[in-house]
Amino acid sequence: MSADRPLAGVRVVDLVEGPLAPITRYLAELGARVDRFVPRTGDARDFVANAGKIWHDGPVDAATMGAAHIIVASPAVALDQDALAAANPALVLMQVSSFGSGNGFSDWKASDAVLHALSGSLSRSGIRGRPPLLPPGELAWQCAAVQGAYVLLAAYYKALRSGIGDRIDFAALDGAMQALDPGYGINGSATMGRPVHLLSRDRPAKGTQYPIFPCADGEVRICLLAPRQWQGMFRWMGEPEAFAGPEFARIITRQESTALQEALAAFFATRSRAELETEGQAHGVPIAGLFNFQEFAASDQVVARNALIDLVAADGTRTPIPNGVLTIDGARMGPVDTATDVPAPPAPGNEAAAHALDGLKVLDLGVIVVGAEAGRMFADGGADVVKVESAAFPDGSRQSYLPYGLSASFAAGHRNKRSLGLDLRQAEGRALFLDLVGQADVLLSNFKPGTMESLGLGPDVLASANPRLVMADSSAFGPTGPWAKRLGYGPLVRAATGLTQMWRYPGDPDSYSDAVTVYPDHVAGRISAIGAIALLIRRLRTGRGGTASVSQAETMLAQFADLLLPPDTETPPHISMVLPAQGDDEWCVVTLDRDGTRPEEWLDGVSLEQWVGARSPMEAATALQARGIAAAPMLRVADLPDFAYCRERDSFRIDRHPHLPEPVVSERAPAHGRNLVPPQAHPAPLMGEQTAQVVEAWLGLGDAKIGALEEAGILQPTSRDTFTAIEGVLAQAAP
């Protein structure tokens, strides 16, 4: 029943047309009553995108608007925003559009392909020497919708605490730039933290990262990042002498070794996907078989987790749809009919808060990209986020081109956090951690399921230490089911769910092109934050905490839900293409309405390809947009800060980190709003940099006690060797 869900009692009016409609579906899944006043299209995709909402055939009435806590609308909807805000000062009103309001691109027409082109993601999709490859599905729209849901819920939580709502100008391009695979954010550990804009201008070389090998009944992908994972692979292969050298502990050596790649191919060739997955897991090797989407949807894991349900339409038609992207307190948050007997939401307070999450204390155990993003959402939102780290098991994202576990990528992904070095393997370390838990509001993690329990820190123990604690965890395939304990990174999740197989050039089965894409990490991190904030909202009403769990694989299942529809579902109304433009490796994306005007009617007898090829990408796109055709130049990540749209929207900021030789470019804020205050600019921490300050501030420990804990290795402050390495790097970089 939705009465048991964290957003029970919250009233939302949905006036959004088009592909951003799923923004409010995430709120509906969490128990909000979402009244949708948009004409039905009859398209099955529209039905799935709005599952769990209450449809109304007529215009929205004044009573419904007056009862709303949140209103989300397209720009074409005429609203008296001043009157609505005067009647309800705590109202959160969001206007959603493709490019935001009041800038030179506000009238441009968008498509998923256009968002990929302008966000920089298209420039990294494909294979070196070949045209850029449009990603499958509608990833840009889908990720933008999750970003919109996060912005909405954070603003509503702030309104509940302060009594002051907001008017938010949300742009799909902003959401796609930040939540899909941000070029100026934290990236995968295989890049060693190098800023993406400094990498090759071309697409990545074929098969160098996260390689794919044929096996007896298909193909498998491996994802060897940490040295211990390579050692597991080495032992599994029988410890061949040719690869026993210490140089093979380095990612770049393994990638460039033709002999190793050939040996791996021969090793995998005779075994089945299932055998390789089982043996690989036993040796600590991250590996996954390549499956298509339908195989994954029918897998034992999806069935065991009840990740799909049938939604029954008014005419009795049954459509399989994802059963939500979150579980709350172990219960799935899939679409349900809104209950009539629901509690009232918390009454707005009068706290003074500049940021939505000011005053919250967060323990961040997150690692790699998903963990970084979930914690950063809270840190940027004003919370005191303490990244709990271990010198014995460093965060993989601390792998760096620099010798001290810091990089531009890490700095962008962990800004505004503090770091506490703590050994949880020692009893006194666990006791100290539980003392911290007693002071915390939120605990974030994304370990392999069972890791916290193995440390004696399972959810029951944590909840006993603090019944008000909100816990949000993320894993590759979810905390239950036969795949729960698999080692999981984004490339493996993409392989297992069918996305890798979809991301290929037509007619070329070996052209896998998703290797450098960091998906669904950033969007799953935001879904973790959504779950945690929803529980904080419930805590305002009930006083109790709870747990929110995210499966990265089920995030993909939700974002490719159209593939669950019958094969005879109506043909998509648009067709997109990537056309070569004037210049070296320059491209223009064009999306045409299938039943719209064909450009050839005004191109003076030349083909669209010829016409675009004679112009620069921006010149071609601007002319096409003037005629109502969705088009855009393909931008590289390095182009974004100077792109006119990004300058007008003030999309990026440049910070100087005291321990880095280069500036750190990162996103400025998640959206534009009257009361949205940009995040602070505290630099990302070194490992253990604020250890003493944290335990003093949170627990009141004195210098003597802190010194004793450091001497015993329980507290782990930044080492002197780290500071020595920093001095050397900065001295070399000095002019």
N, C-alpha and C positions, 0 to 999 in steps of 0.2 A: 504494500500500500504506500502511496506517495506521502501519507501522513507521517511515515517513519523516516522520511528522507530529510537531509539537512536543510534544504531550501523550502520545506513545507511552509505554506502560508504566504510565500513571496508571490506577488502578482506582477506579471510581465505582459505588456502589450507589444505585439510583433507586427510591424508595418513595413517589413523588408521584402522587397522583390529581388529575385535573382539569386546568384550563387552564394551570397553571404547569409542567406536565411538560416543555415545551421548554427549561427552564433547562439541563438536562443534555444536550440535543441539541447545543447549541453546543460543549460539551466533547467530545462524541462526534465531531463533525465535525473537531475538531483532533487526533484520534487517541486520546483516552482510551477505555478499555474501560468502557462503561456497561452494567451488568447491571440490568435492570428487572424488579422483582418486583411487578407490579401486574396484576390480571386484565385481559385484553383485552376491549374493548367491542364489537369488530366494526365499529365506525364507521370509515369511511375517513379521517376527519379525525384520529382518534386514531393511525392508522397513519402518517400524514404527520408529525404532531407528534413522533413518537418514532422517526423514521427514523435508522438507524445504530446503534441500541441493540440489545442482546441480550436478547430476551424470555425470561422464565422463567414457567412456569405454576404452579409450586408456591411455597411460602413461602421466604423467604431463609434460607440455612443459615449456621451459625456460621462455617464456613471462609471463605465469601465475605465475611461481615462483617469477619472478622479480617484479611483481605487488603486491605480497602478503604483508600484514602487519603482519600476523600471519601464522605460519606453524606448524602443529601438525602431528607427524609421529610415527609409530611403529619402534622399533629398527632394524627390518629387512630391512627398507628402507634406501638405501645408499644415503646420502646427503653430499655435500661438505659444511659443516657448516661455515668454515672459509670464503669461497668465498661468500656465501650468506650474512654473516654478514658484509663483506667488502663492498658489493654492497649496502647494506641497514643497516646502523648502528642502526636504530631504530627497526629492525626486532625482533619479539618475536618468538623464535623457541622452541617448547616443544617436547621432546621425551617421549612417554608414554609406560609403560611396567607394568608387574605384580609386580616386586620386585625392580625396579630401576636398575641402571648399576653399575658395579664395586664392587659388594659385593658377599659374599659367597652364596647368594640365587638367584642371577640374572638369573641363568639357570633353576630354579625351574619352574614347571608348575602350574598354578593357576586355580582355579574354584571358584564359589561363595562360596561353602562350605569351601574351603581351606582358603579364606579370612576371613570368619566368625571364623574359628578355630584359626587362628593366630592373630586376632585382639582382642580376648577375649570376643567377643559378644556371641559365641556359648556356652561358659561356664555358661552364665546367662539365657539361653533359655531352658525352660522345667520346670519340676516339681520335687521337692525334692524326692530323692530316685529312680528316673527313669532316663533313658539315656538322655543326652542332645538332644534337638530337633532342627533340622535345620530349620531356619526361611523360610517362603514361598517366592516365587519369586526369584529375584536376587538383593536383597537389598544392598549387599556389593558392587557389581559392580555399581549399580545405584547411590549410595551415593558417591562412589569414583569419578564417572563422574562429579557430581556437584562440588566436591572439585576441580577437574581439571579445570572446567570452571571458577571458582572463581580465581584460581591462574593465569590462562591465562589473564583474564580481568584486574586484578590488575596490572600484569606486563605490559600489553599494555597501561594502563592509565599512569603508570610511564614512559613508553617510549615516550608517547605523550608529557609529561611535560618536560622530560629531554633530549630527542633525543637519549637515550641510551637503546637499547633493551636488551634481555637476552636469555640465553640458559638454559632451564629448564629440569631437570631430574625428571619426575613425576612417582611415583610408586602407583599402585592401592592399595597395602596394606597400604601405608601411608594414602591415601584418605579414605579408609574404617575405619582405626583406628580413624581418626579425625572427619569424617562427619556422621558416622552411629550412634554410641552410645559410645563415648569415655570413657573408664574407668577412665582416668586421665583428666577429664574435669568437667564441671558443670553437676550435675545430678538432677533428679526430687526432688521436695520439700518434698516428702513423706519419703525420706531417712534422712531428717534433716541435710543434708550436709555432712554426714559421707562419707569418701572416699570409693569408691566401693570396692577397694582391701581389705578393712578391714571387709567386710560383709562375710556371710557364704561362705565356699568353695563349697558347694553344690548349686543346683538350688534353687529358692525360694519355700517356702511352698505354697501349693495350695490355691488360693483364698484369701490370707490375704490382699493384696493391690488391690485397685480399684475393689471391689467385684462385681460379676455378679449374678443376681437373676432372676429366672423364673417369667414371668408375663402371662397375659391371652393369648397373641398371640405370645409369643417368650421369649426374655430375655432382660434385661436392665443392664447397668453398671452405678455405681455411683462413684464419684471422690471427696470425701469430704476431703479437705486439710485445709483450713483456719477455725478458730473457728466460723466465721460468717456463713460459709457454713453449719457447723454442727447445728448451731442455726436455720437456715432455715429448715433443715431436721427435727429437733426436733419439731418446730412449725407445720410443715406439718403433722407429725404423731399425732398431737393433744396434744403435750407436756406430754407424759407419765411420771409419777412420777418416775418410775424405772430408768430412764435415765436423770434425772434432775440434777444430781450431777456435780460439776465443773470439775471432772476428765474426763468426756466425751468430753471435749473440746480438749483433747489430742488424737492425731492420734493413738498412740499405745494402749490406753485404748479401743478405738472403735474396733480396729483390734482384740484384744484379748477377747472381750466380746461375749461369745456364746449367751447370752440372747439377746443382741442387734442384732446380726446377724439373729437370729430366728425371732425377731420382725420385722425387715426390710423385711425378706422374706415373712412373712404373710401380711405385708402392701402392697407389690407390686403384690402379686399373682393374685388378681382379676381384675387388671386394664390392659389396653392395652398399648403397647409401646407408641403410640401417646398420649394417656391420661397422662401417666406418664411423658413424655417429656414436655407437656404443663404445667401440674401442678408443676413439679419440677422447670421449669424455672421461674414460677411465685413466687416460694418461694426462689429463689436464690440458688437452689441445682444443681450442675453440674451433669447431667444425660443424657444418650443417649441409645437408643434402639440398639440392635445388628442386623445388616443387613448383607447380603452377598454382594459381590462386584457388582453383576449384579443389585441388588435392588438399591444400591447407584448410579450406572451409569444411572439408569432410574429415579432417584428421581427428585422431583420438583426443588430441589436446583441446580442440575447439568443442568437441562433444562433451568431454569431461567437465569443462568449465562453463557449459551452457552459454557459450559466447554468441550463439545465434538463436533467434526465436522467430516464430511466424507472426507477422502482423496482419490482422484481418481487417480488410476495408469494408465500407458500408455495403458493398455489393457481394460480400462473402469471399472475395478474392484473398488468397493467402500469399503473403510475400515474405520470404526470409530476410531478416534484417539483423544487424549487429545488436546485441543485447547490452548496449552501453559501453563506455570506455573506462568506467571506474567501478570498483567495488567499494562499498562503504560498510565498515564493520562486518565484512565478509559477505554482504548481500550485493548482488548485481544491481546496477543503476540503469537498467534498460528502460525503454519508453513504456509508460503505463497510462491508463486513464486516470485523470486527476481525481483524487478522493474528495468527497464533499465535507467530511469531518476532519478539518485540519486546524492545527494551532495557529494563533496569530503570530506573525513574525515579531522579533524583538522591537521594542519601541526605540526610536532614535534617541541617542544621548546628547551630551553637550561637551564631549572631550575636545581639547585643543590639539589638533594633529595636522601637521603640514603634509605628511605622507600617509598613505592609506594604512601602512603597517607599523607606524611609529609605536615604540614601546614594547613590541613583542620581542621575546627572546627565543632564538632558534638554534638548535643543535643540528649542524649540517654534516652528515656522514656520507654525503653523495660523492661519487667519483665520475671521472671521464665527463662526457658532455651532458647526459641527462641529469646527473647529480649537480653539475655546475649550474645549469640553467634553473632548476627548481630553487636552489638556494639563492641565486642571483635575483630571482623575482622578489624574494623577501628582502634581500639586502637593499636592492634599489627602492623597494617600497618603504624603507625606513627602519626595518627591524635590525636588532643586534644579532647578526648571523655569525656564529662561531663554527668554523670549519674544523672538525675534529680529525686529526691526522696521526699517522703512525710512521715513524722512520723506517720500520721494517717492511711496511707495505705501502709505499708512497702511491698517491693518486697517479694513474697512468697519464693524465694530462700534464703532469710535471715533467714528463720526458721533453727535453728541450735541446735546441741547438746551442744553448748556453749551458755552462757547467754547474748551474745551481738551481735547477728545478723551477725556473721562472721563464716566461716568454710573453710576447705580445698577445698571443692567443689566450694564455692563462690569465693575463692581466685583464683582458676584456671580459672573460667569463667569470671572474671571481672578485670583481671590484666591490668595494664596500663591505667586504667580509673581514673577519679576524681569524687567525689560525691558532689552534690549541694542539700542541703535541702531547699525545697521551697513549700509553701502552695499555690497551684493554685486555691483553693476555694475562696480566698480573691481577691478583685478587684486589689489591689496593687500588689499582687503576680502575677496575670495574666499580668498586665502591665509590670512588670519586666521581665517576661518570654518572652513577645513579643519584648522587647529590646534585649534580648539574641538572639532571632530568627533573628533579624536584623543583627546580627554579624555572624550567623552560615552559614555553607555550607550544612549541612545535618541534618535532624531530623528523628530519628528512633522511632517507637512505635509498640506495639502489644497488644493494649487494645481491648476489645470487641467493635465492630463497633458502633459508635455513642458516645463513651465516650469523645473524644476530642471535638466534637460538643457541648456536654452538658456542657462543661467548657467554651464555647465561643471561642474555639480554633480550629475550623474546618479548612480544607485545604484552603478554600478561604481566611479566616482571616490570616492564616500563609503566604500564597503567597502574600497577600497584604502588609504584613510587610516586606517581602523579596522576590521579584520576582525571585531571583537566587537560592532560597532554593530548595534543593532536599529532598523529603520526601519519606520514605519507611515504609510501615506498613504491619503487618502480623496479621492474625486472623485465627480462626479454620476453618471457612467455606467460608470466603470471605466477603467483605463489603456490598454486595447486595444479594438479594434472600431471600426466606422465612426462611432459617436457619441462617441468618446473625447474629442475636442478641443472638444466643444460647451461653451459657457459654461453653467454649471449652478448654480442656486440651488434650494432646496427647493420653491418654488412651480412651477418649471419641471419638476422631477423628478416632482412630483405630477401635473402635466398630462400628461407623456409616458408615465407608467406606468398611467394610467387612474384614479388615485385622485380627481382633480378631478371627473371625470364621475360617479363613484360618490357624491360628497359633495354631494348635491342633495336638495331636498324632493321627495317622490313627486309625480309628475304635473306638475312645474314644471321644464322643461329648462333655463331660464335662471337657476336659483337656486343657482349655484355658491357654496359656503359654506366653502371651505377657506382663504380668503385670509389670515387672520391666524394660522393654525395654523403653528407652527414644527415641522414633521415632514418628513423623518425625521432632522433634524440632531442632536438630542440623543442619540437611540438609536444613530445611526451613529458618533457620537463615542465611545460606550461600546464599540461593536464594534471600533473602532480600538484602544482600550485593551486589550480582550480579546486581540486579535491580538498586540500588543506584549508583554503579560505572558506569553502562551504561548511566545513566542520567548525571553523572558528565562528561562523555566523550561527550555527546551531548551538555552539557553546554559550553565546550571548543569551540564548533562550533557555537552555537546560542546565548550564553549568558543567556539563561533562565533555570530555574529549572524545576521541574515536580514531579509527584507522581508515585511510584511503589507499587503495592499491591500484596501480596502473600496469597494464601489460603492453609493451611496445608492439607486439604482434597484433594485439586486439585494437590498438590505435590504427594500424594499417587496415585491419579488417573494416573498421568504421569508415575510413577515408576512401576506400575502394568499394563501398557498399553497392554501387551501381552494377558491379560485376555479378552480384547475386540475383539480379533481375533476370527474367526469362530471356532467351536469345532473341525473341521477336519484339523486344522492347523498342519503342520508337527510335529511329535513327537520330543521333545527336544533331542539333540544328546548326552546328558550325563546323567548319573545316579549317584547320590551321596549317600553315606551311612556313618553312624557313628558307628565305631566298637570298642568294648572294647579291651583295650590293657593291658599289664602287669602293675600291680599296683592297688592301691585303687582309684576307680573312675577316672581312666585314660582312655583316648579315642583317637582314631585316625580317621581322616576323609579321605575317599578315594572317588575319582571321576573317573568313568570309561567311556570311549567312547563306545557308544552302538555298534559301528561297529569296535572297536579296538581289540587288543590282550587281551585275558582273562588271568588274573594272574595265574589261576590254571594250565596253561600250563608249568609253571616253579616252582610250589610250592611243588614238590615231593609228590603229591598225597593227600595233606591236603587241606582243604578249606581255602579261604582267611581269614575267621573269626578266624580259628584256628591259622593260621600263624601270624596274627596281635596279637592275644591274648598271644602269647609266647614271645612277644618283647615289649620293652618300646615304647611309642608313637613316639618319635623322631627316634629311631632306625628303626621302621617299615616305617615311612614316608620317611626317607632318602633312604632306599633301594628301595622303590617304585618309588621315584623321579628319581633314577638312571636308572630305566627302562622306564622312560617317562610317568609315571602315576602320576596324580595330587593327592597329599596326604599331610597331615599335622597333627602334634600333636595338640590336643585341649589345648590351653593355658588359664590359668586364668589371670585376670588383674594383679595380683601381680607378675606374671611371666614376664611380658612384659619388664620392664626396664633392666633385665638381659638376655633377649633373644638375641642371637647372631646377628640377623638381626637388632634389634633396637639399639644395641651397635654400629654396623657398620654404620648405617644410622644416629646415634646421634639423635634418635627420641624424647628423653625426656630431660627435664632439672629439676633441683631441686632448689627451691628458699626458703629462710627463710623469712617468713612474720613477721614483728615486733609485731603483735598482736596474733599470733597463736603459740601454744606449739609444733606443729608438722611441719615438712617440707612440702612444697607444690610441688607435682610432676605434671608436665603439659607438653603439647607438645612443642617442641622447635620451629618449623617453619612449614609452610604449604607445603613446597616442597624444593627441592634442586635446586639452580640456581647460575650461576656465579655472578649475581648482586642482588641476594636475600639476604638481610641483616636480620639476626634473630631479632625478636621483642625485645624491651627493657624489663626491669625487674622491672617496678614500681609496688609496691604491691597494691592489690585491696583495695578500700577505705572502711572505716567505713561509716555508714549513715551520710551524711552531713559533712564529714571530711574536705573537701576543700571548704566549702561554701564561706568563706570570700575571699579566694584567687581567686576563679572563678569570682565573681562579680567585684572584683578589676581589674583583668586582662582583662576581656571581656568588662566591662562597665565603668571602671575608678572610681568606687565608693570609697569614703574615709572612714576612720574608724568611723567617727561620723554617717554617713548615714547607714553604715552597722550595727552599734550598735543599732540604732533606729529600723531598720527592724527586727533585732533579738529580740528586746524587744517586738515588736508587734506580734511576732510569724510568720512573713512572711518568713524570712530566718530562717532555722532550722539547726544550727551547731550540731555537735556531742555532746551528753549530757555528763555531768560529771559522771553520773551513769555508762555510758558505759566504761569510762576509769577506774573507780573503779573496775568494773567487770573484765576487762582485767587484771589489776594488780593482782587480786585474782587468776585467772586461771593460769597466768604465774608463780606466786609464788608457787602454788601447783605442777606445772610441773617441777620446777627447781630441779636439782639433789641435 
